[in-house]
Amino acid sequence: MQAVTDRDRWLALGLLLAVLALAYLMLVHPWWTLPMRDAQASIHALQERSQRARALAQQAPEVASRLREAQAAEQQLPVFLPEASAELAYAGLAQRLETEVERASPGNAGCAISNRSPMDSPRGDARFEQVTVHVRLRCGNAETVALLHALESGHPRLFVDNLSVVAQGFFERPGGGGRGDNGLDVEFDLHGYLAPASLRGATGADHAP
C-alpha cells in the first residue's frame, strides 16, 4: 500500500476547502448571508427613521407655537382683500391707488392717475378669486418708484403685472405746475385676491364696508 505523503494531505485539504467554499457560495451565501445583510440594513433604516420621528415629535410643541405666531401675524398683516365681493374690491383697489398716489406725490404735484378701469380676471382652476384694475399714470421717475414700491409692499397684498413704462422728454405737471423733465407714461395691472368664503368670517372680510 502506497504511503500518503504530506503533499497529498495538503492537496486533499485544499480540495476540501475549495468544496466548502463552493458550497458556501452556492448554498449559504445566497440563502442566508445576503438575507441577513438585507435584514440588518432594513433594521438600521427603521432605527434611523424612528430616531427622526422622535426628534420631530420633540419639536412638535415648538412648531405648534411658531404656527400660532404665524397665524397671529397673518391676522395683523392681512393677505387677502378685506371686501366681501369683487364689486366692492374694485372700489377698494381704486381707493388704495388714490391713497398711494397722494402719498408718493402730495397734492398730485408730480403724479396723477390718467385712467383706471376694472378688468375681468379669469377664474380657471385658481383657488382664490382675483380682482384686477388696469391703471395708467403720468408720473415723474421718483414718484413712480415710490408708488410701485408702496403698492407691492403694503397690506393687504397687491401685485403689479404687465408693467409698461414709456419715457417722455417732458410732461405737464398735474395741477398746472409747469413742465418737468423725465416724465413717465406708466401702465400696469394692479390685482389682489378675495379671501375664500371659509376665511371671511375669521378675517373680517364679511364686515367690509
Secondary structure, DSSP 8 states (H G I E B T S, - for coil): -----HHHHHHHHHHHHHHHHHHIIIIIIIIIIHHHHHHHHHHHHHHHHHHHHHHHHHHHHHHHHHHHHHHHHHHHS--SBS-SSHHHHHHHHHHHHHHHHHHHSGGGSSEEEEEEEEE----TT-SS-EEEEEEEEEE-HHHHHHHHHHHHHSSS--EEEEEEEEEEEEEE-TTT--EEEEEEEEEEEEEEEB--HHHHHHHTGGG--
